[in-house]
Structure formats: structure tokens, C-alpha cells
């Protein structure tokens, strides 16, 4: 194997008839084992390493899943996507998937492993933004956003008070503990931050789920992190709805950027699939504009809630029966 080549596989999702998994192949990627330090320079070096990489474009990749083998090629930025139908019934839960990067004559360059989540048949599924919806990020101000990233690590990043509690209650509502409602975390943050976010969510005891992030950035574009990809975010959310047409979805976002308008567009297209939309009121100066968009959502017979703190959102969820 070629030790300089690496295969990164992100959590996939789906069901027997529509499975999806994403990843990247890198020709070179800085080693970035997280050290949970309060030292500013340690955190800065770790963050920079997440953006020091060289994608492997147009390389052959092979997926192996429950006895199936499927081939594909990476895109120009090393990104790959597999979408397929399983040959056998796939039970609910997490399943291992293996992906190999290959030379043209099928020599293995390196191997990556990941997991695919097949939700149980539950009443609800949840799609949540990350920055300034769950994790305090100051996304609207690039200087403050970079300060949060640089000076903190996944164990010192702060979530909004009671946000983990709200999500934990929703994960187990109208279902059993061994069959939690699925969560999908859709963010404008880049795939560079995938492991960082996974650890942040795990440390803060947020429900496990599949992350769908934005296109990789290189180190020279670090100052632009989290500032692009709203159109891509819209497409990623719609993609999840297409994969699970029989599920009732609940959306979480904030009004620091484009979440209210993105969700309004989706509700207009899929009103029968959406149960409720929650927007955290991060920018009071946009409150009037946000309320107009939520009124538009409510006109489609979808519940909507603009909240200043998670306690308000929890009360609303109990009022409409989302939480028992």
C-alpha cells in the first residue's frame, strides 16, 4: 500500500433500496491527531493541519458492502459518492463499509472504512444546522468565527444551553431507546472539519447521526471557512428528503445566515413531509424578516417556532406533541 495515500469515509445513510456514502481520497494529508489542549498554539496548529491536504483526483475507488462490490472514480477534488441499491434486505442500525483506492490495474493504494446508518421505521427524522444552531460559532462575523475555531478544541467548544437535552428528548420521542429517531447534521462547514465536529457532538452528548458538509477547502482558503455553500446546503437537505419519502421531518436552523429562506423553499416543495421548523433567533435585527418567512411556512400547515433559547423550543415541542 501507498502510505501517503489515504481514504476518508464519512457516515453514510439510507435504506435497502437507496444507500448513500461519501468520502475523499488524498494523495497527501497532514497527520492531525487531536490533542485536547487549552494552549492556543496547539489548537492553531491542529486546525491548520486539517486544511493541509492534496486531494487525489479521478482515482478508481471500490466499495464493498454486505457482499456487494461497486466501482466508481473520485471527482477533481478527490471527493467520491456511492449511491446504490442493496441486493439483500439491510436491517436497521449501523453497518460497516469498506472503500479502496485503486490504481488503473487494480492495485490497492489504500483502504478506508466507515459506517452506514439505516434508520428504524420511526415517525420522525430531524435535520439540523450546526453553527449557531447547536454549536456557538458566530458565523455571521468571520473574525469571531475564526477565533472560536482557533482558540478552542472539540472539548471546549460550547453548545447552546439545553440544546443537547432538546435533541436527546427528540431522539427518543415516540420510539424506543434501541430505535432512536435519526438525526442528520447539514452544515456549510467543510469536510475538513468532519472529525472535529464528530468529536464535538460526541463530547457534548448530542445524538449520533450522519453529517453532510461543504466542499473541501485548502489552507489558503481557511479564512473563508463556513461562508459558502448555501445552495449546496439546500440540495443536501432535499436529497435526504428524497431518500426517505415516508418520514416526517423536523428542521432546526438559525437566522444568522440563510436557514429560514432555505427551509421555506423546501417546505413549499415538500409540505406533506415536514412536521415543524425551528429557527434560533441569533440576529434580532433579522427577527421581523424571519417571522415573515415562518408565517409563509405556517401557511403550508407546518409548525414553526422562532426561539431565543432552547427552553422555549422544548416547550413548543411538547405543545405540538413532538416530545411526549
Residue, then its C-alpha position, 0 to 999 in steps of 0.5 A: x500500500x501507498x502510505x501517503x495515500x489515504x481514504x476518508x469515509x464519512x457516515x453514510x445513510x439510507x435504506x435497502x433500496x437507496x444507500x448513500x456514502x461519501x468520502x475523499x481520497x488524498x494523495x497527501x494529508x497532514x497527520x492531525x491527531x487531536x490533542x485536547x489542549x487549552x494552549x492556543x498554539x496547539x489548537x492553531x496548529x491542529x486546525x491548520x493541519x486539517x486544511x493541509x491536504x492534496x486531494x487525489x483526483x479521478x482515482x478508481x475507488x471500490x466499495x464493498x458492502x454486505x457482499x456487494x462490490x461497486x466501482x466508481x472514480x473520485x471527482x477533481x477534488x478527490x471527493x467520491x459518492x456511492x449511491x446504490x441499491x442493496x441486493x439483500x434486505x439491510x436491517x436497521x442500525x449501523x453497518x460497516x463499509x469498506x472503500x479502496x483506492x485503486x490504481x488503473x490495474x487494480x492495485x490497492x493504494x489504500x483502504x478506508x472504512x466507515x459506517x452506514x446508518x439505516x434508520x428504524x421505521x420511526x415517525x420522525x427524522x430531524x435535520x439540523x444546522x450546526x453553527x449557531x444552531x447547536x454549536x456557538x460559532x458566530x458565523x455571521x462575523x468571520x473574525x469571531x468565527x475564526x477565533x472560536x475555531x482557533x482558540x478552542x478544541x472539540x472539548x471546549x467548544x460550547x453548545x447552546x444551553x439545553x440544546x443537547x437535552x432538546x435533541x436527546x428528548x427528540x431522539x427518543x420521542x415516540x420510539x424506543x431507546x434501541x430505535x432512536x429517531x435519526x438525526x442528520x447534521x447539514x452544515x456549510x462547514x467543510x469536510x475538513x472539519x468532519x472529525x472535529x465536529x464528530x468529536x464535538x457532538x460526541x463530547x457534548x452528548x448530542x445524538x449520533x447521526x450522519x453529517x453532510x458538509x461543504x466542499x473541501x477547502x485548502x489552507x489558503x482558503x481557511x479564512x473563508x471557512x463556513x461562508x459558502x455553500x448555501x445552495x449546496x446546503x439546500x440540495x443536501x437537505x432535499x436529497x435526504x428528503x428524497x431518500x426517505x419519502x415516508x418520514x416526517x421531518x423536523x428542521x432546526x436552523x438559525x437566522x444568522x445566515x440563510x436557514x429560514x429562506x432555505x427551509x421555506x423553499x423546501x417546505x413549499x416543495x415538500x409540505x406533506x413531509x415536514x412536521x415543524x421548523x425551528x429557527x434560533x433567533x441569533x440576529x434580532x435585527x433579522x427577527x421581523x424578516x424571519x417571522x415573515x418567512x415562518x408565517x409563509x411556512x405556517x401557511x403550508x400547515x407546518x409548525x414553526x417556532x422562532x426561539x431565543x433559547x432552547x427552553x422555549x423550543x422544548x416547550x413548543x415541542x411538547x405543545x405540538x406533541x413532538x416530545x411526549 
